[in-house]
Amino acid sequence: MLRKNTSRMEVHQQNDSEEEFVCPVCLLLLLDPTTLNCGHTVCRGCLAGWYLSSQPRRQECPTCRQKWLGSPQINTMLRNVVERLHGERSAERRREMEANEAFNYKGNLEKFEMEMKQQRTSRLQHRERMFFCSGMTVAITAVLVVYLFMNGSSSSSEIKTRADMPVATWKSLDVADWLVSLGWARHYSEFAEQYDVDGRVLLRMEALKLMELLNITEGGHRSAFELAVSSLRESGLRMPQTMWEYRALYPGRCLYLSQGLKDIPRLTAVYLWLFHYEDIFLPFLHTTVPRHWDEELQFASTLPSPSLKQNVMFLAMMLVFPYGMMGLFAWSLRAAHTLTHLVVMYNCLLHTVLELNFVSSCIVNGRWRQWRQALGYQVSRVVMLGVFFCAWPILPSFICSGLLYYNLYYTPMMLTREIYNICFRPRQ
């Protein structure tokens, strides 16, 4: 009687222990138990069937739907415990699963293991590519830093001296450079050197005689030349014609604009409208939204007030595609420093792609409801830029130059890497 009670107790304890090792998917004894990131443990065959039956492939826990990362492996410790306590039942269940042709146990496991191996290989290749790209980026950055440290200060001072040099001290070569910087007057620069047209001749000779001397015969060019010469005579200085000349004269403003147009382009456009209307905002507006698309602007002269149509088009385009507007402006100035303006246009293209991706994700995933976080981010960027704009005069010139070059040349590499990760990052 005692032996019968003892055997019944052992069977009861064995059944209770078997319930502790039940798969939550098939509700049977765990077979090759696999533990996921969420902590749930399921049969590897159940996990393979769940994964392969989903279209597209969903790396989610069958119990709680939480995403699992990497390639889940068999919990060997738990498997050994199950086989030690329930060896016969585990072997019997394995034979049943392998004999069940409808479930295709072996085929599912082989296909699952093959796809997990491909994902591991893809992740390793992605990591190797990222290491290579990171190394190349660091090397290029180091070379740029050394180059800018050795040549940045001297070239900047030379450009600044040439930009703010009085017109009366110009030589014929300076007059030729000024004509080249106007773009449309490039073909007349050779006549300035040929007839020795220096700064004093440019200031004192009548405009008509100057145009005859420089062989300017086209009507539109004659009017534009007259406006440019009158502006030179009024200011006595050459207006900055390229980005580097503008940076040499206004380093703080140029650095602030490069950072603001990169992070908060719409609010930066409002800042330009409020504080730099005539010297920056109007040329930007007339270049991107001209009255006539064949119109040639002269930034040294006073630009007319934009029409209502121009204002409406500019406002709409700036709200929808601000980086596209900046790319269009850089395209119009590509004649001077072509490489830099190509980098700016590429930068604008990358920002546009990322912004479109953000908008699409907001629509699909409902992230537009998080408008308070987006607004807070914009406000924090404005405050940070304001503090930086006030503090830049006490910073060393090398730091300011480094930040500007970072915004121009290093940011596109970072954005390219970000877009690559969005498009080609292997699924985790």
ABEGO torsion letter per residue (X at the ends): XAAAAAAAAAAAAAAAAAAAABBAAAGBBBBGBBBBAAGBBBBAAAAAAAAAABOBBBBBBAAAGBBBBEBBBBBAAAAAAAAAABAAAAAAAAAAAAABAAAGAAAAAAAAAAAAAAAAAAAAAAAAAAAAAAAAAAAAAAAAAAAAAAAAAAAAAAAAAAAABBAAABBAAAAAAAAAAAGAAAAAAAAAAAAGBBAAAAAABBAAAAAAAAGBABAAAAAAAAAAAAAAAAAGBBBBABAAAAAAABAAAAAAAAAAAAABAAAAAAAAAAABAAAAAAAAAAAABBABAABBBBAABBBBBBBAAAAAAAAAAAAABAAAAAAAAAAAAAABGAAAAAAAAAAAAAAAAAAAAAAAAAAAAGAAAAAAAAAAAAAAAAAAAAAAAAAAAABBAAAAAAAAAAAAAAAAAAAAAAAAAAAABBBX
